[in-house]
Amino acid sequence: RNPTGSLGLGGPALVAQSVRVFIIGGVACGIPGTAKAIAVNVTVTQATAAGNVRIYPWGTTIPLASNINYRPGQTLANNAVVSLHLGQVAVLADQAGGSSVHFILDVTGYFE
């Protein structure tokens, strides 16, 4: 969650209805640029409202299904496999306006 990290992958909490893009393939976590998908552990914490996060290939339609649902104050984790588009994934924080949630994306593997 440190926005000044060497790869610039950290950042402040996700605000409601915002999308954040993560460049993964060829840049971070030792994932090659040829990777088609990643295995991840998704964690949310310090949510100020109930909501969900949706992880999806950047540049594609936002899915209707969520990867993790939460209530205010909860810390929860879930595993997922997410396709990459141009080496990137996007994350949507779907929750009430004016709220936020901290989001942690741990990449545990990749698929070529």
Backbone as XML, in Angstrom:
<?xml version="1.0"?>
<chain id="A" units="angstrom">
  <residue number="1" name="ARG">
    <atom name="N" x="0.814" y="-1.203" z="0.000"/>
    <atom name="CA" x="0.000" y="0.000" z="0.000"/>
    <atom name="C" x="0.853" y="1.262" z="0.000"/>
  </residue>
  <residue number="2" name="ASN">
    <atom name="N" x="2.079" y="1.123" z="-0.440"/>
    <atom name="CA" x="2.992" y="2.259" z="-0.463"/>
    <atom name="C" x="3.094" y="2.795" z="-1.889"/>
  </residue>
  <residue number="3" name="PRO">
    <atom name="N" x="2.516" y="3.962" z="-2.185"/>
    <atom name="CA" x="2.521" y="4.468" z="-3.551"/>
    <atom name="C" x="3.899" y="4.830" z="-4.077"/>
  </residue>
  <residue number="4" name="THR">
    <atom name="N" x="4.895" y="4.917" z="-3.217"/>
    <atom name="CA" x="6.229" y="5.299" z="-3.675"/>
    <atom name="C" x="7.146" y="4.097" z="-3.850"/>
  </residue>
  <residue number="5" name="GLY">
    <atom name="N" x="6.587" y="2.873" z="-3.865"/>
    <atom name="CA" x="7.389" y="1.671" z="-4.044"/>
    <atom name="C" x="8.132" y="1.700" z="-5.369"/>
  </residue>
  <residue number="6" name="SER">
    <atom name="N" x="9.128" y="0.821" z="-5.513"/>
    <atom name="CA" x="9.986" y="0.837" z="-6.696"/>
    <atom name="C" x="9.221" y="0.628" z="-8.000"/>
  </residue>
  <residue number="7" name="LEU">
    <atom name="N" x="8.115" y="-0.112" z="-7.967"/>
    <atom name="CA" x="7.326" y="-0.330" z="-9.177"/>
    <atom name="C" x="6.086" y="0.559" z="-9.229"/>
  </residue>
  <residue number="8" name="GLY">
    <atom name="N" x="5.850" y="1.322" z="-8.190"/>
    <atom name="CA" x="4.678" y="2.192" z="-8.181"/>
    <atom name="C" x="3.376" y="1.420" z="-8.126"/>
  </residue>
  <residue number="9" name="LEU">
    <atom name="N" x="3.407" y="0.195" z="-7.589"/>
    <atom name="CA" x="2.206" y="-0.626" z="-7.555"/>
    <atom name="C" x="1.316" y="-0.343" z="-6.357"/>
  </residue>
  <residue number="10" name="GLY">
    <atom name="N" x="1.844" y="0.302" z="-5.344"/>
    <atom name="CA" x="1.041" y="0.602" z="-4.175"/>
    <atom name="C" x="0.198" y="1.831" z="-4.416"/>
  </residue>
  <residue number="11" name="GLY">
    <atom name="N" x="-0.614" y="2.150" z="-3.459"/>
    <atom name="CA" x="-1.429" y="3.343" z="-3.603"/>
    <atom name="C" x="-2.368" y="3.489" z="-2.435"/>
  </residue>
  <residue number="12" name="PRO">
    <atom name="N" x="-3.088" y="4.559" z="-2.425"/>
    <atom name="CA" x="-4.056" y="4.757" z="-1.347"/>
    <atom name="C" x="-5.221" y="3.787" z="-1.496"/>
  </residue>
  <residue number="13" name="ALA">
    <atom name="N" x="-6.108" y="3.791" z="-0.542"/>
    <atom name="CA" x="-7.295" y="2.939" z="-0.593"/>
    <atom name="C" x="-8.079" y="3.212" z="-1.870"/>
  </residue>
  <residue number="14" name="LEU">
    <atom name="N" x="-8.778" y="2.181" z="-2.353"/>
    <atom name="CA" x="-9.662" y="2.360" z="-3.499"/>
    <atom name="C" x="-10.904" y="3.117" z="-3.047"/>
  </residue>
  <residue number="15" name="VAL">
    <atom name="N" x="-11.257" y="4.152" z="-3.755"/>
    <atom name="CA" x="-12.479" y="4.879" z="-3.423"/>
    <atom name="C" x="-13.643" y="4.268" z="-4.187"/>
  </residue>
  <residue number="16" name="ALA">
    <atom name="N" x="-14.844" y="4.463" z="-3.673"/>
    <atom name="CA" x="-16.043" y="3.874" z="-4.250"/>
    <atom name="C" x="-16.158" y="4.141" z="-5.738"/>
  </residue>
  <residue number="17" name="GLN">
    <atom name="N" x="-16.519" y="3.110" z="-6.468"/>
    <atom name="CA" x="-16.753" y="3.153" z="-7.915"/>
    <atom name="C" x="-15.516" y="3.516" z="-8.726"/>
  </residue>
  <residue number="18" name="SER">
    <atom name="N" x="-14.337" y="3.378" z="-8.121"/>
    <atom name="CA" x="-13.113" y="3.671" z="-8.860"/>
    <atom name="C" x="-12.524" y="2.384" z="-9.425"/>
  </residue>
  <residue number="19" name="VAL">
    <atom name="N" x="-11.757" y="2.535" z="-10.479"/>
    <atom name="CA" x="-11.041" y="1.418" z="-11.093"/>
    <atom name="C" x="-9.556" y="1.742" z="-11.016"/>
  </residue>
  <residue number="20" name="ARG">
    <atom name="N" x="-8.769" y="0.775" z="-10.580"/>
    <atom name="CA" x="-7.314" y="0.932" z="-10.564"/>
    <atom name="C" x="-6.723" y="-0.149" z="-11.456"/>
  </residue>
  <residue number="21" name="VAL">
    <atom name="N" x="-5.760" y="0.222" z="-12.275"/>
    <atom name="CA" x="-5.114" y="-0.704" z="-13.198"/>
    <atom name="C" x="-3.748" y="-1.093" z="-12.643"/>
  </residue>
  <residue number="22" name="PHE">
    <atom name="N" x="-3.455" y="-2.395" z="-12.699"/>
    <atom name="CA" x="-2.167" y="-2.914" z="-12.262"/>
    <atom name="C" x="-1.462" y="-3.525" z="-13.468"/>
  </residue>
  <residue number="23" name="ILE">
    <atom name="N" x="-0.250" y="-3.057" z="-13.748"/>
    <atom name="CA" x="0.562" y="-3.630" z="-14.818"/>
    <atom name="C" x="1.348" y="-4.775" z="-14.191"/>
  </residue>
  <residue number="24" name="ILE">
    <atom name="N" x="1.069" y="-5.987" z="-14.638"/>
    <atom name="CA" x="1.661" y="-7.171" z="-14.022"/>
    <atom name="C" x="2.661" y="-7.848" z="-14.954"/>
  </residue>
  <residue number="25" name="GLY">
    <atom name="N" x="2.224" y="-8.249" z="-16.139"/>
    <atom name="CA" x="3.059" y="-9.012" z="-17.055"/>
    <atom name="C" x="4.281" y="-8.241" z="-17.517"/>
  </residue>
  <residue number="26" name="GLY">
    <atom name="N" x="5.450" y="-8.855" z="-17.348"/>
    <atom name="CA" x="6.695" y="-8.255" z="-17.791"/>
    <atom name="C" x="7.239" y="-7.174" z="-16.881"/>
  </residue>
  <residue number="27" name="VAL">
    <atom name="N" x="6.527" y="-6.851" z="-15.809"/>
    <atom name="CA" x="6.949" y="-5.745" z="-14.946"/>
    <atom name="C" x="7.096" y="-6.167" z="-13.489"/>
  </residue>
  <residue number="28" name="ALA">
    <atom name="N" x="6.121" y="-6.897" z="-12.981"/>
    <atom name="CA" x="6.073" y="-7.154" z="-11.538"/>
    <atom name="C" x="6.091" y="-8.639" z="-11.213"/>
  </residue>
  <residue number="29" name="CYS">
    <atom name="N" x="6.513" y="-8.944" z="-10.044"/>
    <atom name="CA" x="6.379" y="-10.279" z="-9.447"/>
    <atom name="C" x="7.060" y="-11.373" z="-10.254"/>
  </residue>
  <residue number="30" name="GLY">
    <atom name="N" x="7.966" y="-11.036" z="-11.149"/>
    <atom name="CA" x="8.619" y="-12.037" z="-11.970"/>
    <atom name="C" x="7.703" y="-12.658" z="-13.009"/>
  </residue>
  <residue number="31" name="ILE">
    <atom name="N" x="6.596" y="-12.011" z="-13.311"/>
    <atom name="CA" x="5.641" y="-12.521" z="-14.282"/>
    <atom name="C" x="6.096" y="-12.097" z="-15.681"/>
  </residue>
  <residue number="32" name="PRO">
    <atom name="N" x="6.300" y="-13.060" z="-16.599"/>
    <atom name="CA" x="6.764" y="-12.689" z="-17.937"/>
    <atom name="C" x="5.678" y="-11.968" z="-18.737"/>
  </residue>
  <residue number="33" name="GLY">
    <atom name="N" x="6.096" y="-11.198" z="-19.709"/>
    <atom name="CA" x="5.161" y="-10.481" z="-20.563"/>
    <atom name="C" x="4.293" y="-11.406" z="-21.395"/>
  </residue>
  <residue number="34" name="THR">
    <atom name="N" x="4.675" y="-12.678" z="-21.486"/>
    <atom name="CA" x="3.905" y="-13.659" z="-22.260"/>
    <atom name="C" x="2.791" y="-14.325" z="-21.447"/>
  </residue>
  <residue number="35" name="ALA">
    <atom name="N" x="2.684" y="-14.020" z="-20.156"/>
    <atom name="CA" x="1.663" y="-14.636" z="-19.304"/>
    <atom name="C" x="0.266" y="-14.262" z="-19.796"/>
  </residue>
  <residue number="36" name="LYS">
    <atom name="N" x="-0.631" y="-15.228" z="-19.771"/>
    <atom name="CA" x="-2.018" y="-15.024" z="-20.204"/>
    <atom name="C" x="-2.970" y="-14.800" z="-19.027"/>
  </residue>
  <residue number="37" name="ALA">
    <atom name="N" x="-2.585" y="-15.291" z="-17.839"/>
    <atom name="CA" x="-3.434" y="-15.167" z="-16.648"/>
    <atom name="C" x="-2.561" y="-15.267" z="-15.405"/>
  </residue>
  <residue number="38" name="ILE">
    <atom name="N" x="-3.096" y="-14.824" z="-14.291"/>
    <atom name="CA" x="-2.385" y="-14.911" z="-13.022"/>
    <atom name="C" x="-3.271" y="-15.558" z="-11.966"/>
  </residue>
  <residue number="39" name="ALA">
    <atom name="N" x="-2.630" y="-16.258" z="-11.048"/>
    <atom name="CA" x="-3.302" y="-16.764" z="-9.857"/>
    <atom name="C" x="-3.006" y="-15.758" z="-8.754"/>
  </residue>
  <residue number="40" name="VAL">
    <atom name="N" x="-4.056" y="-15.342" z="-8.041"/>
    <atom name="CA" x="-3.888" y="-14.291" z="-7.036"/>
    <atom name="C" x="-4.614" y="-14.624" z="-5.743"/>
  </residue>
  <residue number="41" name="ASN">
    <atom name="N" x="-4.143" y="-14.025" z="-4.678"/>
    <atom name="CA" x="-4.883" y="-13.976" z="-3.425"/>
    <atom name="C" x="-5.319" y="-12.528" z="-3.269"/>
  </residue>
  <residue number="42" name="VAL">
    <atom name="N" x="-6.606" y="-12.313" z="-3.129"/>
    <atom name="CA" x="-7.205" y="-10.985" z="-3.031"/>
    <atom name="C" x="-7.574" y="-10.741" z="-1.574"/>
  </residue>
  <residue number="43" name="THR">
    <atom name="N" x="-7.134" y="-9.629" z="-1.015"/>
    <atom name="CA" x="-7.497" y="-9.282" z="0.358"/>
    <atom name="C" x="-8.083" y="-7.884" z="0.379"/>
  </residue>
  <residue number="44" name="VAL">
    <atom name="N" x="-9.162" y="-7.716" z="1.142"/>
    <atom name="CA" x="-9.730" y="-6.386" z="1.397"/>
    <atom name="C" x="-9.706" y="-6.161" z="2.901"/>
  </residue>
  <residue number="45" name="THR">
    <atom name="N" x="-9.488" y="-4.909" z="3.291"/>
    <atom name="CA" x="-9.457" y="-4.569" z="4.700"/>
    <atom name="C" x="-9.838" y="-3.094" z="4.866"/>
  </residue>
  <residue number="46" name="GLN">
    <atom name="N" x="-10.267" y="-2.738" z="6.038"/>
    <atom name="CA" x="-10.602" y="-1.361" z="6.408"/>
    <atom name="C" x="-11.669" y="-0.741" z="5.500"/>
  </residue>
  <residue number="47" name="ALA">
    <atom name="N" x="-12.619" y="-1.543" z="5.047"/>
    <atom name="CA" x="-13.718" y="-1.003" z="4.240"/>
    <atom name="C" x="-14.584" y="-0.093" z="5.107"/>
  </residue>
  <residue number="48" name="THR">
    <atom name="N" x="-14.998" y="1.029" z="4.531"/>
    <atom name="CA" x="-15.851" y="1.959" z="5.279"/>
    <atom name="C" x="-17.324" y="1.792" z="4.921"/>
  </residue>
  <residue number="49" name="ALA">
    <atom name="N" x="-17.623" y="0.859" z="3.991"/>
    <atom name="CA" x="-19.006" y="0.541" z="3.614"/>
    <atom name="C" x="-19.022" y="-0.872" z="3.047"/>
  </residue>
  <residue number="50" name="ALA">
    <atom name="N" x="-20.192" y="-1.471" z="3.014"/>
    <atom name="CA" x="-20.328" y="-2.789" z="2.381"/>
    <atom name="C" x="-20.091" y="-2.650" z="0.886"/>
  </residue>
  <residue number="51" name="GLY">
    <atom name="N" x="-19.548" y="-3.688" z="0.280"/>
    <atom name="CA" x="-19.317" y="-3.634" z="-1.154"/>
    <atom name="C" x="-18.662" y="-4.890" z="-1.669"/>
  </residue>
  <residue number="52" name="ASN">
    <atom name="N" x="-18.078" y="-4.779" z="-2.845"/>
    <atom name="CA" x="-17.360" y="-5.890" z="-3.460"/>
    <atom name="C" x="-16.284" y="-5.334" z="-4.380"/>
  </residue>
  <residue number="53" name="VAL">
    <atom name="N" x="-15.298" y="-6.178" z="-4.661"/>
    <atom name="CA" x="-14.303" y="-5.832" z="-5.661"/>
    <atom name="C" x="-14.385" y="-6.844" z="-6.787"/>
  </residue>
  <residue number="54" name="ARG">
    <atom name="N" x="-14.133" y="-6.340" z="-7.980"/>
    <atom name="CA" x="-14.149" y="-7.169" z="-9.182"/>
    <atom name="C" x="-12.815" y="-6.987" z="-9.894"/>
  </residue>
  <residue number="55" name="ILE">
    <atom name="N" x="-12.136" y="-8.095" z="-10.138"/>
    <atom name="CA" x="-10.849" y="-8.063" z="-10.821"/>
    <atom name="C" x="-11.072" y="-8.638" z="-12.213"/>
  </residue>
  <residue number="56" name="TYR">
    <atom name="N" x="-10.545" y="-7.967" z="-13.218"/>
    <atom name="CA" x="-10.810" y="-8.391" z="-14.592"/>
    <atom name="C" x="-9.680" y="-7.914" z="-15.504"/>
  </residue>
  <residue number="57" name="PRO">
    <atom name="N" x="-9.581" y="-8.500" z="-16.693"/>
    <atom name="CA" x="-8.544" y="-8.053" z="-17.621"/>
    <atom name="C" x="-8.777" y="-6.594" z="-18.007"/>
  </residue>
  <residue number="58" name="TRP">
    <atom name="N" x="-7.766" y="-5.765" z="-17.841"/>
    <atom name="CA" x="-7.876" y="-4.348" z="-18.180"/>
    <atom name="C" x="-8.330" y="-4.205" z="-19.628"/>
  </residue>
  <residue number="59" name="GLY">
    <atom name="N" x="-9.172" y="-3.205" z="-19.882"/>
    <atom name="CA" x="-9.621" y="-2.917" z="-21.236"/>
    <atom name="C" x="-10.784" y="-3.764" z="-21.700"/>
  </residue>
  <residue number="60" name="THR">
    <atom name="N" x="-11.322" y="-4.603" z="-20.824"/>
    <atom name="CA" x="-12.478" y="-5.423" z="-21.169"/>
    <atom name="C" x="-13.679" y="-4.971" z="-20.341"/>
  </residue>
  <residue number="61" name="THR">
    <atom name="N" x="-14.825" y="-5.548" z="-20.611"/>
    <atom name="CA" x="-16.048" y="-5.192" z="-19.898"/>
    <atom name="C" x="-15.953" y="-5.587" z="-18.428"/>
  </residue>
  <residue number="62" name="ILE">
    <atom name="N" x="-16.402" y="-4.723" z="-17.546"/>
    <atom name="CA" x="-16.423" y="-5.027" z="-16.110"/>
    <atom name="C" x="-17.401" y="-6.173" z="-15.877"/>
  </residue>
  <residue number="63" name="PRO">
    <atom name="N" x="-16.954" y="-7.234" z="-15.198"/>
    <atom name="CA" x="-17.842" y="-8.378" z="-14.974"/>
    <atom name="C" x="-18.945" y="-8.061" z="-13.959"/>
  </residue>
  <residue number="64" name="LEU">
    <atom name="N" x="-20.029" y="-8.817" z="-14.045"/>
    <atom name="CA" x="-21.113" y="-8.661" z="-13.077"/>
    <atom name="C" x="-20.810" y="-9.401" z="-11.779"/>
  </residue>
  <residue number="65" name="ALA">
    <atom name="N" x="-20.010" y="-10.452" z="-11.861"/>
    <atom name="CA" x="-19.661" y="-11.249" z="-10.684"/>
    <atom name="C" x="-18.464" y="-10.637" z="-9.960"/>
  </residue>
  <residue number="66" name="SER">
    <atom name="N" x="-18.504" y="-10.694" z="-8.640"/>
    <atom name="CA" x="-17.411" y="-10.136" z="-7.837"/>
    <atom name="C" x="-16.425" y="-11.231" z="-7.443"/>
  </residue>
  <residue number="67" name="ASN">
    <atom name="N" x="-15.228" y="-10.807" z="-7.042"/>
    <atom name="CA" x="-14.226" y="-11.735" z="-6.535"/>
    <atom name="C" x="-14.288" y="-11.857" z="-5.027"/>
  </residue>
  <residue number="68" name="ILE">
    <atom name="N" x="-14.733" y="-10.788" z="-4.378"/>
    <atom name="CA" x="-14.864" y="-10.821" z="-2.921"/>
    <atom name="C" x="-15.884" y="-9.770" z="-2.487"/>
  </residue>
  <residue number="69" name="ASN">
    <atom name="N" x="-16.734" y="-10.146" z="-1.528"/>
    <atom name="CA" x="-17.757" y="-9.260" z="-0.969"/>
    <atom name="C" x="-17.426" y="-8.995" z="0.496"/>
  </residue>
  <residue number="70" name="TYR">
    <atom name="N" x="-17.748" y="-7.824" z="0.989"/>
    <atom name="CA" x="-17.362" y="-7.476" z="2.357"/>
    <atom name="C" x="-18.349" y="-6.508" z="2.995"/>
  </residue>
  <residue number="71" name="ARG">
    <atom name="N" x="-18.229" y="-6.407" z="4.322"/>
    <atom name="CA" x="-18.987" y="-5.441" z="5.125"/>
    <atom name="C" x="-17.987" y="-4.463" z="5.735"/>
  </residue>
  <residue number="72" name="PRO">
    <atom name="N" x="-18.463" y="-3.339" z="6.251"/>
    <atom name="CA" x="-17.542" y="-2.369" z="6.857"/>
    <atom name="C" x="-16.680" y="-3.010" z="7.946"/>
  </residue>
  <residue number="73" name="GLY">
    <atom name="N" x="-15.407" y="-2.673" z="7.919"/>
    <atom name="CA" x="-14.485" y="-3.123" z="8.954"/>
    <atom name="C" x="-13.944" y="-4.533" z="8.797"/>
  </residue>
  <residue number="74" name="GLN">
    <atom name="N" x="-14.465" y="-5.316" z="7.875"/>
    <atom name="CA" x="-13.995" y="-6.685" z="7.707"/>
    <atom name="C" x="-12.643" y="-6.742" z="7.001"/>
  </residue>
  <residue number="75" name="THR">
    <atom name="N" x="-11.891" y="-7.791" z="7.322"/>
    <atom name="CA" x="-10.712" y="-8.156" z="6.555"/>
    <atom name="C" x="-10.978" y="-9.556" z="6.029"/>
  </residue>
  <residue number="76" name="LEU">
    <atom name="N" x="-11.019" y="-9.699" z="4.708"/>
    <atom name="CA" x="-11.335" y="-10.972" z="4.068"/>
    <atom name="C" x="-10.361" y="-11.229" z="2.929"/>
  </residue>
  <residue number="77" name="ALA">
    <atom name="N" x="-10.168" y="-12.514" z="2.610"/>
    <atom name="CA" x="-9.307" y="-12.887" z="1.496"/>
    <atom name="C" x="-9.984" y="-13.967" z="0.663"/>
  </residue>
  <residue number="78" name="ASN">
    <atom name="N" x="-9.592" y="-14.045" z="-0.594"/>
    <atom name="CA" x="-10.131" y="-15.044" z="-1.510"/>
    <atom name="C" x="-9.105" y="-15.273" z="-2.622"/>
  </residue>
  <residue number="79" name="ASN">
    <atom name="N" x="-9.118" y="-16.469" z="-3.182"/>
    <atom name="CA" x="-8.240" y="-16.782" z="-4.313"/>
    <atom name="C" x="-8.987" y="-16.581" z="-5.616"/>
  </residue>
  <residue number="80" name="ALA">
    <atom name="N" x="-8.248" y="-16.287" z="-6.679"/>
    <atom name="CA" x="-8.859" y="-16.117" z="-8.001"/>
    <atom name="C" x="-7.811" y="-16.375" z="-9.069"/>
  </residue>
  <residue number="81" name="VAL">
    <atom name="N" x="-8.293" y="-16.710" z="-10.253"/>
    <atom name="CA" x="-7.459" y="-16.762" z="-11.446"/>
    <atom name="C" x="-8.028" y="-15.714" z="-12.384"/>
  </residue>
  <residue number="82" name="VAL">
    <atom name="N" x="-7.180" y="-14.789" z="-12.822"/>
    <atom name="CA" x="-7.624" y="-13.655" z="-13.617"/>
    <atom name="C" x="-6.824" y="-13.582" z="-14.904"/>
  </residue>
  <residue number="83" name="SER">
    <atom name="N" x="-7.525" y="-13.467" z="-16.030"/>
    <atom name="CA" x="-6.850" y="-13.287" z="-17.313"/>
    <atom name="C" x="-6.193" y="-11.909" z="-17.358"/>
  </residue>
  <residue number="84" name="LEU">
    <atom name="N" x="-5.111" y="-11.820" z="-18.110"/>
    <atom name="CA" x="-4.436" y="-10.548" z="-18.334"/>
    <atom name="C" x="-4.791" y="-10.041" z="-19.728"/>
  </residue>
  <residue number="85" name="HIS">
    <atom name="N" x="-4.864" y="-8.749" z="-19.887"/>
    <atom name="CA" x="-5.001" y="-8.139" z="-21.207"/>
    <atom name="C" x="-3.862" y="-7.138" z="-21.336"/>
  </residue>
  <residue number="86" name="LEU">
    <atom name="N" x="-2.964" y="-7.390" z="-22.273"/>
    <atom name="CA" x="-1.756" y="-6.579" z="-22.430"/>
    <atom name="C" x="-0.960" y="-6.532" z="-21.130"/>
  </residue>
  <residue number="87" name="GLY">
    <atom name="N" x="-0.976" y="-7.662" z="-20.400"/>
    <atom name="CA" x="-0.220" y="-7.771" z="-19.157"/>
    <atom name="C" x="-0.826" y="-7.043" z="-17.976"/>
  </residue>
  <residue number="88" name="GLN">
    <atom name="N" x="-2.081" y="-6.622" z="-18.086"/>
    <atom name="CA" x="-2.678" y="-5.797" z="-17.044"/>
    <atom name="C" x="-4.012" y="-6.356" z="-16.536"/>
  </residue>
  <residue number="89" name="VAL">
    <atom name="N" x="-4.312" y="-6.047" z="-15.280"/>
    <atom name="CA" x="-5.621" y="-6.316" z="-14.693"/>
    <atom name="C" x="-6.158" y="-5.011" z="-14.121"/>
  </residue>
  <residue number="90" name="ALA">
    <atom name="N" x="-7.469" y="-4.941" z="-14.011"/>
    <atom name="CA" x="-8.123" y="-3.782" z="-13.408"/>
    <atom name="C" x="-8.940" y="-4.253" z="-12.225"/>
  </residue>
  <residue number="91" name="VAL">
    <atom name="N" x="-9.133" y="-3.370" z="-11.262"/>
    <atom name="CA" x="-9.916" y="-3.673" z="-10.064"/>
    <atom name="C" x="-10.945" y="-2.573" z="-9.865"/>
  </residue>
  <residue number="92" name="LEU">
    <atom name="N" x="-12.196" y="-2.979" z="-9.705"/>
    <atom name="CA" x="-13.282" y="-2.042" z="-9.422"/>
    <atom name="C" x="-13.697" y="-2.194" z="-7.974"/>
  </residue>
  <residue number="93" name="ALA">
    <atom name="N" x="-13.808" y="-1.086" z="-7.246"/>
    <atom name="CA" x="-14.366" y="-1.076" z="-5.894"/>
    <atom name="C" x="-15.823" y="-0.647" z="-6.013"/>
  </residue>
  <residue number="94" name="ASP">
    <atom name="N" x="-16.741" y="-1.597" z="-5.892"/>
    <atom name="CA" x="-18.169" y="-1.323" z="-6.043"/>
    <atom name="C" x="-18.798" y="-1.201" z="-4.662"/>
  </residue>
  <residue number="95" name="GLN">
    <atom name="N" x="-18.951" y="0.033" z="-4.203"/>
    <atom name="CA" x="-19.547" y="0.289" z="-2.892"/>
    <atom name="C" x="-20.108" y="1.700" z="-2.869"/>
  </residue>
  <residue number="96" name="ALA">
    <atom name="N" x="-20.746" y="2.054" z="-1.782"/>
    <atom name="CA" x="-21.444" y="3.342" z="-1.660"/>
    <atom name="C" x="-20.496" y="4.522" z="-1.846"/>
  </residue>
  <residue number="97" name="GLY">
    <atom name="N" x="-21.004" y="5.561" z="-2.505"/>
    <atom name="CA" x="-20.228" y="6.771" z="-2.733"/>
    <atom name="C" x="-19.658" y="7.352" z="-1.461"/>
  </residue>
  <residue number="98" name="GLY">
    <atom name="N" x="-18.460" y="7.895" z="-1.547"/>
    <atom name="CA" x="-17.813" y="8.517" z="-0.396"/>
    <atom name="C" x="-17.104" y="7.528" z="0.516"/>
  </residue>
  <residue number="99" name="SER">
    <atom name="N" x="-17.130" y="6.229" z="0.195"/>
    <atom name="CA" x="-16.479" y="5.226" z="1.029"/>
    <atom name="C" x="-15.201" y="4.731" z="0.354"/>
  </residue>
  <residue number="100" name="SER">
    <atom name="N" x="-14.468" y="3.877" z="1.049"/>
    <atom name="CA" x="-13.219" y="3.353" z="0.489"/>
    <atom name="C" x="-12.921" y="1.981" z="1.079"/>
  </residue>
  <residue number="101" name="VAL">
    <atom name="N" x="-11.961" y="1.294" z="0.460"/>
    <atom name="CA" x="-11.508" y="-0.009" z="0.937"/>
    <atom name="C" x="-10.038" y="-0.165" z="0.545"/>
  </residue>
  <residue number="102" name="HIS">
    <atom name="N" x="-9.255" y="-0.759" z="1.428"/>
    <atom name="CA" x="-7.875" y="-1.100" z="1.103"/>
    <atom name="C" x="-7.894" y="-2.450" z="0.411"/>
  </residue>
  <residue number="103" name="PHE">
    <atom name="N" x="-7.140" y="-2.564" z="-0.677"/>
    <atom name="CA" x="-7.142" y="-3.749" z="-1.518"/>
    <atom name="C" x="-5.711" y="-4.240" z="-1.688"/>
  </residue>
  <residue number="104" name="ILE">
    <atom name="N" x="-5.512" y="-5.540" z="-1.453"/>
    <atom name="CA" x="-4.178" y="-6.128" z="-1.571"/>
    <atom name="C" x="-4.258" y="-7.275" z="-2.570"/>
  </residue>
  <residue number="105" name="LEU">
    <atom name="N" x="-3.387" y="-7.257" z="-3.569"/>
    <atom name="CA" x="-3.361" y="-8.265" z="-4.622"/>
    <atom name="C" x="-2.016" y="-8.975" z="-4.556"/>
  </residue>
  <residue number="106" name="ASP">
    <atom name="N" x="-2.022" y="-10.224" z="-4.085"/>
    <atom name="CA" x="-0.797" y="-11.032" z="-4.013"/>
    <atom name="C" x="-0.812" y="-12.011" z="-5.182"/>
  </residue>
  <residue number="107" name="VAL">
    <atom name="N" x="0.140" y="-11.867" z="-6.083"/>
    <atom name="CA" x="0.250" y="-12.787" z="-7.210"/>
    <atom name="C" x="0.985" y="-14.028" z="-6.743"/>
  </residue>
  <residue number="108" name="THR">
    <atom name="N" x="0.363" y="-15.201" z="-6.941"/>
    <atom name="CA" x="0.959" y="-16.461" z="-6.476"/>
    <atom name="C" x="1.440" y="-17.344" z="-7.621"/>
  </residue>
  <residue number="109" name="GLY">
    <atom name="N" x="1.089" y="-16.981" z="-8.858"/>
    <atom name="CA" x="1.540" y="-17.772" z="-10.004"/>
    <atom name="C" x="0.992" y="-17.185" z="-11.291"/>
  </residue>
  <residue number="110" name="TYR">
    <atom name="N" x="1.372" y="-17.816" z="-12.394"/>
    <atom name="CA" x="0.898" y="-17.326" z="-13.700"/>
    <atom name="C" x="0.744" y="-18.499" z="-14.659"/>
  </residue>
  <residue number="111" name="PHE">
    <atom name="N" x="0.018" y="-18.240" z="-15.751"/>
    <atom name="CA" x="-0.240" y="-19.216" z="-16.794"/>
    <atom name="C" x="0.176" y="-18.612" z="-18.128"/>
  </residue>
  <residue number="112" name="GLU">
    <atom name="N" x="0.829" y="-19.442" z="-18.980"/>
    <atom name="CA" x="1.225" y="-18.969" z="-20.301"/>
    <atom name="C" x="0.409" y="-19.669" z="-21.360"/>
  </residue>
</chain>
